[in-house]
C-alpha cells in the first residue's frame, strides 16, 4: 500500500502513540483488502458493544492509556443505559453489567464521542454529503449512509472503528471504490409497500435473495420516505449482510437503472409480490401465540413520525398491567416528542419510552421475558438469538398496540 | 504425512500444528462460540459440541454481525485460541479480530484464504495438520486415510 507523508509521520509516531497504534491496525487491514492508499474521512460512528466482554473494555483502555482522541466528528451508537443508571433500574439491569457499561461509556466520552447514543446518527447531525468518505459502525446506519445519502463507508468492526476516528483516515477498499458499488441484482416490485412494517418485511426478502450482493429496487412508490428507507435497509443488512442498495429514481447513485448497474446487465432478476410479503411475515414469526410479555418498538430508533403514530394509536387507551410496552428512540427525538405532547399521551397510556438504548442489550432473560411483539423485521431477526432468546410475534404497529391494550 | 504446496493468500503468517475442524458451512464467531470455554454454541452449525481451542479452522466464509471480531478477540483474551483460520475469502470482521489479537494480546493466529475449494475435500475434521507459510509460499502437511 502507498503511504503518503501524512501516513508515514503517523506510523513513525509523530502524531502520538494512539495514532501510531491505530495506524498499525488500519494499514494491516488495508493490506489484506488490497487498498492502494489511505483516504481521509470526515465523520465516524462508533459502538460500545458487549461491555461484559473484557476485550471490549481493554481495547478502549489501551487507546485511552495512549491518550487517544477522536479527530473527526464521531457519534456513538445506543448503549446499555446512557442517561441515568439509577433510572434504568426501571428495567432492573444487573449492577455488575451497569458498572462495566459505565466504564465503556466513560472511555468513548473521554475520546470525544458525540453522545447521541443512537443507531440513526444521520437524524442527529451526523449527516455526510454525497460522495463523502466516512467510517461507520452499525449495519443499519452504514447501509443508509451508502444507499440513501450516497456517502461511502465500509462496515467497520471492533477496534477498526475507534482506530479510524482517531487517525481520521481509512484504507481505501470495498465500498469506498466506484466499482464495488455497482449493482448486480434487479428487484421488481409487483405491489406497493405501505407501512414501515411492510418496508421492513421487503428488506428481509431482499436480504434473503441477495445475500452479499448489491440490489437495485425498481418501482418503489413515490410515497417512499426516509423512514421507510431506514427500515428497508436495516432488515436487508441484518438478513443479507448487504451494505448498499439502490432504488431507481430515489437513491443518488440510481437516477436511472443503467447508472446503478454501471451499464452492465443484472446477474439475476426477481419479482416480489404481496404474497411474498405475507409468507415472510409468517416466516419471521417465532412466537407460539399472541400472548406476549412485551411490545418492542423502535429498531432502528423510532423517528418523530413513528412516535406520533404511536401517540395517536395509544391515545385514550391503557396498556395491560402484565405487559411491558417499550419504545426506543434517541434522547433528542424524545425531547421533541415531549414538546409535541406525544410523550404525555404515550406515558399516560402506560407505555415507556427509553432514550439511547436498545432491547438487544437488556437482560430480558433475567426479567423472565419469553416473548415480544414488534413491527421491526430487524428485531424479529435479532431478538430470537443470544442473549435475549425471545420468541417474536411479528406484526403491524396497529396490531402491536391492539395486543397491548385489549 | 502428505505435503501440499498450495497457492493462496497469507493474511497472517506462521508455522502451526493442530487438529483440523472443517466445515463447508459459513460460520460466525458472534453467538457461534462461547468465549469462556471455546465451545461452539451455534445450534444450527454442524460444529455444535466441538471446541475451537488449538484447532485449525476451515470454513468458507464468515457471516453475520460485525461483532464477530470482538467475540473472537474475547475468546483469545480468555485463552481459547484457534491456531489458524482458513477461509475461501476472509471477511474484514474476522481479519480485524486476528489483527487485534496480535496488536492487543500479542497472540498470532495464522490466517489464510483463496486456497481454492478443493482444500475442503482434501482435509477432514480430525486430521492432524501442519501449516508453514514463508515469503508468500504455503505448505500444508496433513495425515488422513
Boltz contact constraints between the chains, C-beta under 6 A:
constraints:
  - contact:
      token1: [A, 25]
      token2: [B, 99]
      max_distance: 6.0
  - contact:
      token1: [A, 28]
      token2: [B, 99]
      max_distance: 6.0
  - contact:
      token1: [A, 32]
      token2: [B, 11]
      max_distance: 6.0
  - contact:
      token1: [A, 32]
      token2: [B, 95]
      max_distance: 6.0
  - contact:
      token1: [A, 49]
      token2: [B, 67]
      max_distance: 6.0
  - contact:
      token1: [A, 53]
      token2: [B, 74]
      max_distance: 6.0
  - contact:
      token1: [A, 54]
      token2: [B, 77]
      max_distance: 6.0
  - contact:
      token1: [A, 55]
      token2: [B, 73]
      max_distance: 6.0
  - contact:
      token1: [A, 55]
      token2: [B, 74]
      max_distance: 6.0
  - contact:
      token1: [A, 55]
      token2: [B, 77]
      max_distance: 6.0
  - contact:
      token1: [A, 56]
      token2: [B, 70]
      max_distance: 6.0
  - contact:
      token1: [A, 155]
      token2: [B, 66]
      max_distance: 6.0
  - contact:
      token1: [A, 157]
      token2: [B, 66]
      max_distance: 6.0
  - contact:
      token1: [A, 157]
      token2: [B, 69]
      max_distance: 6.0
  - contact:
      token1: [A, 157]
      token2: [B, 93]
      max_distance: 6.0
  - contact:
      token1: [A, 157]
      token2: [B, 96]
      max_distance: 6.0
  - contact:
      token1: [A, 158]
      token2: [B, 69]
      max_distance: 6.0
  - contact:
      token1: [A, 158]
      token2: [B, 70]
      max_distance: 6.0
  - contact:
      token1: [A, 159]
      token2: [B, 96]
      max_distance: 6.0
  - contact:
      token1: [A, 159]
      token2: [B, 100]
      max_distance: 6.0
  - contact:
      token1: [A, 160]
      token2: [B, 96]
      max_distance: 6.0
  - contact:
      token1: [A, 385]
      token2: [B, 31]
      max_distance: 6.0
  - contact:
      token1: [A, 386]
      token2: [B, 31]
      max_distance: 6.0
